[in-house]
């Protein structure tokens, strides 16, 4: 009962923000990002933030979508500019809905959950269309990020020492926690690798180092092997330091991560050095999707099995959970089973919107590489917090670009 009560409170906050947007659109966007990142969006707390597949923040985002559609109707110029993108997305979703109904797929939670990736991309498109100028200063964004990082670290400490999960899996893995903030931390570290000098024009060096330290702690708490591997690879091959120094630094970070994992008893990480164990883990995680791939007909390799396709996850039975799941731990396999080769269009659109306002070439490439690695073992497009990745990146680059432009105008004047 407590989870429904908390969901109702969060949803009410989302509705209040939706109303606030009508009067203070710019400030409300910033506040929405802060509220969204402060709220735990990990799987452990899914019953508190979601009800029948509807997340608490959907109330705000759907309102924003309606506002955007109304603005299109009243502005022929905007409508003509975006008619192709809207039509393409509408046709894609309509095609797969028709495919589902022709195959007698019922309108149940599995079909509705498959709309999540499209909603996430649609929300991102609306953000980019409505936010032309940053609603928050760069320093304000950094202050908000610092507050969020500190709150998340304190929240993890509370979970570690004062929280008990009814789900045996989460109780046994209480040493690790990740949600949208984890990935935002990683995105901030990536931008910091390449844009340190530009960032230091707006905040002090000591403050910059503090945010970096907090982001690293967030990453460490996550205990996500693939995320740490992705960051390590990006640093090795992209950072502008001598190769020998790269190797030493990366080795030190990985050894520290392994030592921390050993200290907290994270066997899943310690066993990563055993290739045989890793192979068995990956094959068992991917098996439900691989079985589906072998059952697919030739035409389904192009269009996939469509909406409502679920995977049988037998090891969920011991946790008394539904053994049918919309996703497995891989974006590539999940999307290929559902949409075949057409899934690559979805991935391309994801990247196009994600880096839309990113003006630094090396950051663009690194973000793409980062997600391409994550996609191997994380079904990112189905995660609740992915929409905040889009919002953070766009606000980060809009705010730093706006202030640099203002500085340039002042100097020229």
Secondary structure, 3 states (H helix, E strand, C coil): CHHHHHHHHHHHHHHHHHHHHHHCHHHHHHHHHHHHHHCCCCHHHHHHHEECCEECCHHHHHHHHHHHHHHHHHCHHHHHHHHHHHHHHHHHHHHHHHHHHHCCCCCCHHHHHCCHHHHHHHHHHHHHHHCCCCCCCHHHHHHHHHHHHHHHHHHHHHHHHHCCCCCHHHHHCCCCCCCHHHHHHHHHHHHHHHHHHHHCCCCCHHHHHHHHHHHHHHHHHHCCHHHHHHHHHHHHHHCCCCHHHHHHHHHHHHHHHHHHHHHHCCHHHHHHHCHHHHHHHHHHHHHHHHHHHHHCCCCHHHHCCCCCCCEECHHHHHHCCCCEECCCCCHHHHHHHHHHHHHHHHHHHHHHHHCCCCCCHHHHHHHHHHHHHHCCCCCHHHCCCHHHHHHHHHHHHHHHHHHHHHHHHHHHC
